[in-house]
């Protein structure tokens, strides 16, 4: 990943978090906001990988779950390191 890709990812991430916080501030439970964001992410990931009318194979689904798991593990490790 190039530095510019990383910067764009960080910018998008911050926009998603800002919007999620705005929804929370409007009185929506953060767990509901989180669930909606997860659902939106899976819908958009399917579109990005398989197109508007496509769907992921079982193998494609497993690969996407693996990517989510890696990202979750990376975030959790970073959070643990900040608490030490």
N, C-alpha and C positions, 0 to 999 in steps of 0.2 A: 504494500500500500504506500503510495506516495504521500508526502507531507500534505499536499493540498487535499487529498482524499480524507486524510485524518482530520484536517481542519473543517472540512465540510461535514463530516460525520459529527464532530463535536458541536458545530453550529446547529445541525438538525436535532441532535439530542437535547440541547438546551431549549430549543423551541418546543419540543414535545413535553419536556418537563414544565416549562412555563405554562403551557396550555393545560396540562394536568393539574397544576397548582391553581389555575384560574377556575377550573371545574370544582376543585375541592373548596375553594373560597366561595363558590356559589352554593355550597351546602351539600355537594355530592360526597358521599363516603369515599375516602381514598381507596378502599378495597374495591369498590364499584368502578372507580376511575381506572385503577390498575387492571381490572378484568377487561374493561372496554378497550384499553390500550393494547392489551395482549391479543384480544380478538382482532382489532384493527391490524396489528402487526402480522398476524397469520394470514389474514385476507390479502394484505398488500404483498407479503412475501410470496404467496401463491401466484398472484398476478405477475410479480417481477420475475419469477422463475419459470412459469408455465404459460404466461400470456393471459389475456382477458377471458378467453373461453376454455382454457386448459385447466388441468388439475395435476397434482403431484402423484407420482407412483408411490408405492409403499416404501421403496428405497429412497426416493426423494424426500418423503416425509421423515424418514429416519435420519437422513443427512441434515435436514433443517432442525430437527430436535437436537441433534448433536451440536450444531452451531449455537443454538439457544443455550444449551447446557454449558458449553465452553465460555460463553459470555457471562453467564450467571456465576460460574466459578471464578472467572477473572475479577468480576466486581466484588464478590464476597472476599476474595483474598486481599484485594486492595483495602476493603473496609477493615478487615482484621489487622492488617499492617498499620493502619492509621490509629487503631485503638491501643496498640502495644506501647 
